[in-house]
Amino acid sequence: MDKRRHLIVGVHITDRVQSVPDIQKTFTEYGCYIRTRVGLHEVQGDYCAPGGLILLDMICDAKICQEMVAKLAAIAGVEVQQMAFDH
């Protein structure tokens, strides 16, 4: 990734139980390029929401990031969006 760009990838998951194995496999494959990973989902008492959002702070060139985004987007129940900031 160009040092003047900062890439944040948002991964929206509609069914965590079904999608997590494939998502985790992809995260592990690209783990050396993920600087920060934050997971957000609703939890109240004994309720844990089936969906959630994962935010990734990436440190990779555009080609590698796009490969990961494409693999994640190909997983059923997963939507991926990106934000890029120039410094």
C-alpha positions in Angstrom: 0.0 0.0 0.0 1.2 3.5 -0.8 2.4 5.1 2.4 0.3 8.1 1.7 -2.9 6.0 1.7 -4.7 4.5 4.6 -7.2 1.8 3.8 -10.1 0.7 6.0 -12.1 -2.3 5.0 -15.6 -2.9 6.4 -16.9 -6.5 6.4 -20.7 -6.7 7.1 -21.8 -10.2 8.0 -25.4 -11.3 8.1 -25.0 -14.8 9.5 -21.9 -15.1 11.6 -22.4 -18.8 12.4 -22.6 -19.8 8.7 -19.9 -17.4 7.3 -17.3 -17.3 10.1 -15.2 -20.3 9.0 -14.6 -18.9 5.5 -14.1 -15.4 6.8 -11.6 -16.5 9.4 -9.7 -18.6 6.8 -9.4 -15.4 4.6 -8.3 -13.3 7.5 -5.6 -15.8 8.4 -4.4 -16.0 4.8 -4.0 -12.1 4.8 -3.2 -11.7 8.5 0.2 -10.2 7.9 -1.5 -7.2 6.1 -4.1 -6.6 8.8 -2.8 -4.0 11.3 -6.0 -3.7 13.4 -9.2 -5.8 13.5 -12.2 -4.6 15.4 -15.4 -6.7 15.6 -18.8 -5.1 16.4 -22.0 -7.0 17.1 -25.0 -6.6 19.4 -24.8 -8.5 22.7 -27.4 -8.2 25.5 -27.6 -10.7 28.4 -27.9 -14.1 26.8 -28.5 -12.7 23.3 -25.8 -12.5 20.7 -26.8 -11.1 17.3 -26.3 -13.3 14.3 -24.8 -10.5 12.2 -22.0 -8.1 12.8 -19.4 -5.8 11.4 -15.6 -6.2 11.3 -13.4 -3.2 10.6 -9.9 -3.9 9.2 -7.0 -1.4 9.1 -4.9 -2.7 6.2 -1.2 -2.2 5.4 -0.8 -3.7 1.9 -0.5 -2.7 -1.7 -3.7 -2.2 -3.7 -3.4 -5.6 -5.5 -3.2 -7.6 -2.3 -6.0 -5.7 -0.6 -8.2 -6.2 -3.7 -7.5 -9.9 -3.7 -8.6 -10.2 0.0 -11.7 -8.0 -0.6 -12.7 -10.2 -3.6 -12.4 -13.4 -1.6 -14.4 -11.9 1.3 -17.1 -10.5 -1.0 -17.5 -14.0 -2.6 -18.6 -15.5 0.7 -22.4 -15.8 1.0 -23.9 -13.3 3.4 -20.9 -11.0 3.4 -20.8 -7.4 2.1 -17.4 -5.6 1.8 -16.8 -1.8 1.5 -13.7 0.2 1.6 -12.5 3.7 2.7 -9.2 5.1 1.5 -7.6 8.2 2.9 -4.7 10.1 1.4 -2.2 11.5 3.8 
